[in-house]
């Protein structure tokens, strides 16, 4: 009996040491509504429970920079940041899928589409090292607007909220929640991922494939936390909002529900979606189902 008790104490002690000594895995994420499951999991203590920490950033490009410099182990990403990361490390893979943008990425303007199409000069404001560049290129290709007519200005999305319409034609390429203040200032949506049918914008977590292989159990636990958070967002959105609101730029529940309606959760991807991702040169072999 005593031997059995001693054995239990030894096993408990070893497991305790393992949980205390496991390397914390750092995740970079910004305010995009599709990443709020991470915020919910963080607030509920689930991330810390399995050795994950959250690095909150203001832009996707900042996530990419932190990932490049190995300041974080995992980054939230669209396919744009993913492709940029693979230029330096071709072992970077998507590991957990979040959402597909369905209106959450948009192009705003202070004037009409007809004016934009014929304007000799257009001031464009966007975060250039992000999916916003892809969105802009798709837009000008769709409406046959020569790139030479664009005056492009690099702008952090967090700074866009103070922008006001001018007399000159303007385009602002952004994403929720950074659109709320701009809409209140008089800008309006002239195109988005809801109407740009040829454009696929998806959000996911990326990591080095070696890390993914080494930490499969932890990534599966993280996926379970994300699934659980997404389920709460659907069954009790007000509670979900109350938990994640410290991370949000806008503190209004009505706006938050609109942002949720502008994405489609893809945390349980269909075979058709996975095939579509592969057609867009996005690896899916390491995606946790």
N, C-alpha and C positions, 0 to 999 in steps of 0.2 A: 504493500500500500504506500509506504513512504517513498519507495523507488518510483512508483507511478506519479506521485505528487511532485517529486523532484524533476522527473522528466517533463511534466507539464510546465513547470516553472522555467525550465531551460528553453523549451520551445517558445513559450510566451516571451521570454527575454530576447531570444534571437529574432523573433518576428518584430518585436518592438524596436530593436536596433536597426533592422532593415528598413522599417518605415521612416525612422529618424534620419538615416544616412542616405536615403535615396536622393539623387540629384534633383533639385527643383527645376522644373521645366518652365521657362518664361514664354508667355504668349503676348504678342503685340496686337492691339485692336483699337479701332477708332469708333466714332459715334454712329456709324451706319446701322440702321435699324435691324439689318440681318444678322448683326453680331451681338444683339442684345441677349441671346441665350447664354453667352459667356458672362455677361454682366449679372444676369440672374443667378447663374451657377456660382459666381464669385461671392455674391451677397449671401447666398444660402450656405456658404462654407464648403461647397462641394469641391471646388478647385483645390483649395488648401488641403482638403482631406486626402487627395490623391497626388499631392506634390506638384501642383501647377500654380503659377503666379501670373497675374495680369499686369501688363504694362499698357497704360491707357495713353493713346497718342491722338493728335489732331488731324492726321491725314494718312492716306494709304502710302504715300511716298515715304513718310516717316517710318512706317512699319517695315518697308523694304530696306531702308537705310540701316535700321537696327538689325535686321536679319543679315544683311551683307556684312556688317561689322561683328556679327555673332554676339551682339548684346542681348538678343533673344533667341530662343531655340525654335519657336513656331511663330508664323505670322498669318494674320488674316489677309486675304488676297482675292482679287479678281484674276481673270486669266492674264491681264496685262502685267501685273506685278509678278505673277508666276513665271511668265516668259522672260521677264527681266532678270529674275533670280536665277533661272536656268542658264543664262548667258555666262554667269560666273561659276555655277555649280549645276551640272546636268543631272545630279542625283536628287534635286529638289522635286518632291511629289505632292500632289493633293492627298490629304489623309481623311478629312471630314468635310462633307458638303453642308452648306447652310441654306442658300436660297438662290433663286433666279429673279433678277430684277424685272418687274413688270410695271414700269412707270416710275420707279424709284430713282432712276438716273435720267436726267432731263436737260434740255436746253431752254433757257429763259431768254426773253428779249424785252426791250422797251418799246418795240414797234411791231409792225405786222410782218408776216413771212414774205409778202410781196415786196415790201420795202427792202428787206434783207437781201432778197434774191437779186435786186437791181442796184443796191448801194455800191458806190465806187470804193468805199472804205468801210470796214466793219471792225470795231473794237471787240476783241474776244478775251474774256477773263476765265481762267481755269487753272486747276492744278495739273500741270503738264505731264509730270511723271506718274500718270495714273490712267485708269480706264477712260477718263474724260477725253483724252487725246483720241482714242478709238471712236468714241461717241461723236466728237467733232468731225473727224474724217468721214465717218459714215454719213453725217448730216450734209456736208458740203458736196459729197459725191451724189447723194440722193437728189439734191436740188441744183446740181451743176454750177456750184459757186467756186470760181477759181481761188486757189489758196493764196495767190498773190494779193488778193483784196482784203485779206485778214491781217489785222494788227494784233498779234497774240501777246497777252500779258500773263506771266506766271503769277498765280494768286493762291495763297493758302485758303482752303474752303472755309476755315473758321473766320477769316477776315472778310469774306464776302457779305456777311450779314449786315454790314454797315453801308453797302453800296446803294446808291440812289440812281434812278434813271437820268440820263442826260439827253440833250437834243440830238446827239449823234447816234447812229444805229449801233446797238450793243447786243452782244450775245454773252450769256454766262452759262458755262457748262458745269453742272454741279449734281448733287444727289441729296436725298433726304438724310438728315433733317435740316441741311443748310439752305433749303429753298424757302422755308417758312417766312423768315424776315424779308427775303427778296420779294415774295408774293405780296406781303403786306406793304412793301414800299412801292408797288405798282408794276413790277415785272410780271410777265405771264409766260406760261409754257407754250412753246411753239413746236416742240417735238420731244419724244421721250422713248424709253425702251418699250413702252406699251404700243407705240405706233410705228417704231422702227423695226419692222418685222424681220429684217435680215440680220439684225444684231442680237447676239447671245451674250448676256452679261450674267455671270454666275459668281458666287462668293463661297470661299472655302478656306480651310486651314491648310497651310503648307509646312513641310518639314523635310529635313534630309532623310532619304530612304533608309540609311543606316540607323538613324535614331528611331524611325518608325518600326524597323525590324526588332531593334533592341527593346523597345518599350511598347510592344503590342498590347499587353494587358492594360497598361495605363491609358493608352489611346482608346481602347474599347470602353474603359470606364468614363473617359471624357466624352465619348460619343453618347453613352447612356445618359450622362448629365445634360448634354445638349438636347437630346430627344425629349427628356423629361421637361426641360425648360420650355421647349417649343410647344409641347402639349399644354402646359399651363397658359401660354400666350393665346392659345385657341379656346380653352375652356373657361379661363378666368382672366381676361385681358386687363381688367381694372387692377386686380391684385398684382399681376405681372408688371404693369406700368408703375405701380407704387413702389415696387422693389427696385426697378432699373432706373427710375427717374433721376437719381443723382448723377447718372452718366450722360443724361440727355441735355442737348442745348435748349430745346423747347420743353416746357413743363406742363403742357396742355394735353389732357387725355384725348380730346377730340382729334387733335393733330396727330397724336401718336397712332390712333386707330387708322387714320388715313395713310400713314406711313406703312403700317403693317399690310394694308390692302394693296400697296404698291410693290409687294414682293410675293413670290410663291416659295414656300418652304420646299426644299428638295433633299432634306436629310434622309429620306427613304427613296433613293433614286430608282427609277424604272430602268429596265435594260435599254429602252429606247433613248432615254436621256444620257445614259452612259455612252451609248454609241455615238450620240450627237457630240458629246464632249470629246471623244476620241477623234471625230472628224475635224474638230477645232484644235487638234494637236494637244489636248489635255490628257495626261496619263490618268488612268483610273484603276490600275492594278493594285494600288495601295489604299484605295478608298475603303474606310471601315463601313460595312453595310448597316 
